Amino acid sequence: AAVEHSFVHGGAVELKRVLLNLIGNAVKYNRDGGTVTVGCKETGFDGERATYEFVVADTGIGMSREFLDRMYEPFTQENPDDNRSQNGTGLGLSIAKMFVDEMGGTIDVKSQLGKGTTFTVSLSFPVCGTDACARHETEVGENSRLLEGKTILVAEDNDLNMEIARFILENAGATVIGTTSGRSAVNAFLSSDVGKIDAIFMDVMMPDTDGIEATKIIRTADRSDSGSVPIVAMTANAFPDDVKKVLDAGMNAHHPKPLDSQKLIRLLAELIENRES
């Protein structure tokens, strides 16, 4: 089917990342003389949003039924001893799935060992000229560079979550300092110039020193910015008791997983603005 609506708004960076990851895997796990086919068709239009189907198909090594059940888990590879698997991060499919979920779409796969794999991604976008497009343009435009020139310290020991957070913050204009534990986050803050770090995005569950303890150390440090730097907890738990713990530790707010890019950007921007005012 032809693409009837060629001009839509939103998700360009995320869609590019999804397709590059899927195409990269299709090339990487193909065989000599194999092919990779990429296609797009419009499958529906409700008057404001058009739905598109993106297909990435290869004639490569394929995946077993058992592997299909866990392929979106970070660092999951069916043939870990295969030399081709040494060049990637093991996060490609996990990140693709995360972005598709965030955009409200679906990702499906069909695969046969030795015959190939076909990924089908379905996504809808507001069509330019409609009210839905105007609303989306306003929201994204307001948030796109809200963190321009800001430096955000991110403490997260999970590589997938770190890459997602970095992607979201850098696309909003921020410079990201990444650390993988509470102790390294404390050290990064204490070794930085006063006022250099505009906000800290802190995972609660981390090795050696968790986010709660790291926050307490930062808040009691002998620095003029230790009490004012905004600290946001990143947590999988959003129960009242968990929220109370992070606030009692001196954090300003919490953001639950999975991350919502637009809400996170607005939250950090608001906290930074309030600190500066």
N, C-alpha and C positions, 0 to 999 in steps of 0.2 A: 504494500500500500504506500502511496505517496505521502510525503510530509506536507500537509495542507498549511499549517501555521509554522512559518520559519523563524519568527521573531518572538522569543519568550524572555522572561526575566528570572534571574536567580539561579544559584547553584553551579555557576560555570566552573569555578575552581574545584569544587567538590566532585562534580561530574568528571572533569578531566582526570582527577586523581583516581577515581574509581576505574575508569576505562584504561588508564595507563597501567594500573596494577593488574587488571585482568589480561590486557594485551601482553604485558611483560611476562606473566606466567605462561600464556599461550605460546609465546616464542621460546621461553626457557625450557619448557617441558615438551617441546615438539620433537620430531625426529627428522633426520636428514631427508630433504626433499618434501617435507610436510608443508601444509598450508595453514594460514590464519585468516579467517574471514570476519570482518567487522561490518555490522549493518545497523540501520536505524529506520524505524517506521512509526508513523503516528497511528495510535490505536483507538483514540477517542477524544471528544471535545464536549464539555458541558456548558459552553457559553462563556466561560471565563478561563478555565484551565484545560490545557491539552495534555494528553497522556502519550508518552513515547516508549517504545520498546527498543532497547539497545542489545544487540546480540554479538557476543564474541565467541567464535567457534574455532577449534583447532583439530588437527589430525594427529595429536601427540600421544603420549603414553597412557593417558586416561587415569582414572582414579577408581579404587575399589569401593564397593558399597559401604564397607566398614569405615573407610576414610572419609566418605561424604558426610557421615554423622558428626565429625569433629573438625572439619577442614577450616572452620572459622575461628578456632581456638588459636591464640598466639603461639608462634614457633612450632606449629604442627606441620610436619612434612612426612609424606608417605614413604619416601626413600631417603632417609637422612644420610646414608652412605654414598648417595649419588653425588658426584663432583659438582653437578649443576646446582645443587641446593646450597652450596657453600657461599654463593655470591649474594644471596638475599638476606633480609633481616628476619624473615619468617613472619612478617606482620602484614604482608600484602593483602591477603584475603580478609583478615580481621579488620583492617582499615577500610577496605572496600565495603564490607558489610556494615560497619559503623556509620559511614557516610550515607549509604542507601537508607538505612533505618532513620537517620536524622532528617533526611529529606522526605520521609514518609512514603518511600517506595518499597519495592520488593526485589529480591535477587534469588533466582532459581538456577539450578544446575542439573544437567544430564551428562553422564559420563560412562564410558566403558573402557576397561583396561585394554590397552593396546590399540584402541580405535579412536580415542579423542574425547574432548570435553566441550560442552556448549554452555556458556553462561548467558542468562537472559535477565536483564535489568529493566524494570518498569518504573518510570518516574513521571510525575505530572508537574507542569510549570504554568504559572499565570501567563496568558498570551498578552503581548503588548497591545495597548489600546483599550484594555478592559479595566474595570474597577479593581479586580484582584491584582492586576499588574501594578496599578498605581499604589495600592496599599503595600505591596511587597517592596516596591522601589523606595517608598518612604522609610520603611523599617530598616532595610538593609543599608540605605544611604546614610541614615542617622548613625548606624553602628559601625560602618565599614572602617573608619579611621579614628575611632574614639580613643584608641590607645596609642596614637601616633606620638613617637618620641619618648614613650614611657618604658621603663625597665621593670620587668616582672621576674621575680625569683620563683621558680617552680620546684617543689620538692615532691618527687614521685618515684617510687622504686619499680613500678611496672612500666616496661618499655612501651607497650601499646598506649597506655594512658598518657605517658609523657609525650609521645609523638602526636597524639591527638590534641593535647593541651597546647603544645608548641605550635601546631598548625593553626589552631583557632586564634591564639594570641598574636602570632606573627602576621596573620592576615588582617588583623585589626590595627597593625602598625607598631606593635610592641617589639622590643628587644627582650629575648628570653634567656635567662640564666638557669640552666637545668642542673638539678642535684638529685641524688638517688637515695638519700637517707635524711633523717632528722638532724643528725650530727653534721653532715656536710652542708645542710641548709643553714644551720647556725653559723658554721665557719664562714660560709660565703657571705652571709649578712655582716658578720663582725669584721671581716676583712675588706668590705666595700667602703668606699668614701661615704661620709655622712650625707644622707639625702639622695644617694645615687639610686637606691632601689625604691621604686614607687609603690610596689605592693608585693605581697608574698602569697602564692597559691600553694597551700600545704595539704598533702595527703595526711590523713589521720593515722593509718596503719602503715608503719615503716619499720625497717630493721634498726637495731642499735638504740635509736632514740625516736620515739613516735612523734607525731605531729603535735600532740598535746604538750609533751615535755619540751619539745623544741620551741614551741610558742612561749612557754613560761620562761625559758632561758633568754629568748630574745627580748621579752617584755621587761626583764629585770637587768638587762645589760646596761653598762655605764656609757650610754650614748644618747645624744640629744634626740635621735630619731627612733629609739627603741620603743617608745610608748605610742608613737603616732603612725608608724608604718602600718598600712592596712594589711591584715592577715585574713585570708579566706580559707576555710577548711574544705577539702575535697573528701567526701565520704560516701560510702555505699549505703550508709544508714542515715535515715532522716527522722528517726523516732524522737519524741520530745526529750528523753533523757540524753540521747546522743548530742542533740543540738545544745542542750544545757551545758554539757561537758566542754564543748569547744568554746562556747561563749564565756564560761567560767575561767577557762584557761587564758583568756585575753584575746581570742579571735574576734573579728568584727562581724563575720557572717559565715554561712556554710553554703556549699553548692553540691547537690547530690550527683552521684553517677547514675546513668551515663550523662556526660556533659551536654548541656544545651548551649550551643555557641553564642546565640544572641543574648540569652539571659546572663551568661557569664561575662560577656563583654560589657554589658550595661552595668552589672553589679560592680565590677572592678573600676570602671570609669567613674561611677558615682562615688565610690569610696575614696578614690584618689582626688576627685574634685572637692569633696568635703574636707579632706585633709589639708588641701592647699588654700581653702577659703578662710 
